[in-house]
Amino acid sequence: MNWDDTTDTSDGERLVGASADGEDQAVEAALRPKDLGEFIGQEKVREQLDLVLRAARARGATADHVLLSGAPGLGKTTLSMIIAAEMEAPIRITSGPAIQHAGDLAAILSSLQEGEVLFLDEIHRMSRPAEEMLYMAMEDFRVDVIVGKGPGATAIPLELPPFTLVGATTRAGLLPPPLRDRFGFTAHMEFYEPAELERVVHRSASLLDVEIEPDGAAEIAGRSRGTPRIANRLLRRVRDYAQVKADGLITKDIAAAALAVYEVDARGLDRLDRGVLEALLKLFGGGPVGLSTLAVAVGEERETVEEVAEPFLVREGLLARTPRGRVATPAAWAHLGLTPPRSQATGNGQGNLFGA
């Protein structure tokens, strides 16, 4: 998804969308692990972060600034709260889009307590003036507040108490080097393996007081796109189905039947994903086809296809982006149970210009 603009795509409305709506945020608050020992997955990140925090506590100092990057729903916000809990410090939460002026940031920084954790989500979307103010705040714990305008404006230095900034971004490449270099610890959050997601589902089911069998948890985990947020959302929908259509126990068959109702298939594709693949395969013979043409065929906006559907299809190896356009892979034909044309089956994506 292009996080630099405010284009409204449908990701937040999809059952397999990684963005969180109000309901997700409320449920996540109850399901979040409270310390690194409870946090599932991201083994390397947890190990490295544990060393950083333990060393800071031993020195009696605030922890280094932390930058967390990765796709939505992988636990960046949760880790920020764990950092605050491990350091026994309060946490202040805001986001890049909410800071459009340097004054907005100055007001937040000037009210921080010593040792407080400031979590700045979508940090790459912060305005440039605020970003430049943040450089000095992170490095020297000081900001210059401009009073007045024009030639008569004066800069008043304001000392800040030591604090820890935790920045989260889905687009680390968009952060300017001066900002990225001021973080003492950077970590990239990876997508989860199915076995890790099974543990997430079991833990969440326990907290939600839901009975689930191991094969039921495996079925949900396998359709969760490597994302804990999606796994928890699917679990809630399967729970509803099990309560209404069965005896409340989630088995493999119950999970599969429930997710079939919600149009989430065995690989985690939903209606939009399959619509893109079906148009690409049935209307355009597997491609190559331009993005705009594909979007018209699907009946969606170009941005929705490119930013919402395509990333997962590419990651799953079902679709490829080429200079000539979008091309389906053999795995896409197999997943939809279709037979590719001879040029696709033989690996000749260029086609035969002479019809031979």
Secondary structure, DSSP 4 states (H G I P E B T S, - for coil): --TTS----SGGGSTT-SS--HHHHHHHHHH--SSTTT--S-HHHHHHHHHHHHHHHHHT-PPPPEEEE-STTSSHHHHHHHHHHHTT--EEEEEGGG--SHHHHHHHHHTPPTT-EEEEETGGGS-HHHHHHHHHHHHHSEEEEEESSGGG-EEEEEE----EEEEEES-GGGS-HHHHTT-SEEEEPPPPPHHHHHHHHHHHHHHTT--B-HHHHHHHHHTSTT-HHHHHHHHHHHHHHHHHHSSS-B-HHHHHHHHHHTT--TTS--HHHHHHHHIIIIITTT--B-HHHHHHHHTS-HHHIIIIIHHHHHHTTSEEEETTEEEE-HHHHHHTT-PPPHHHHTT-TT--TT--
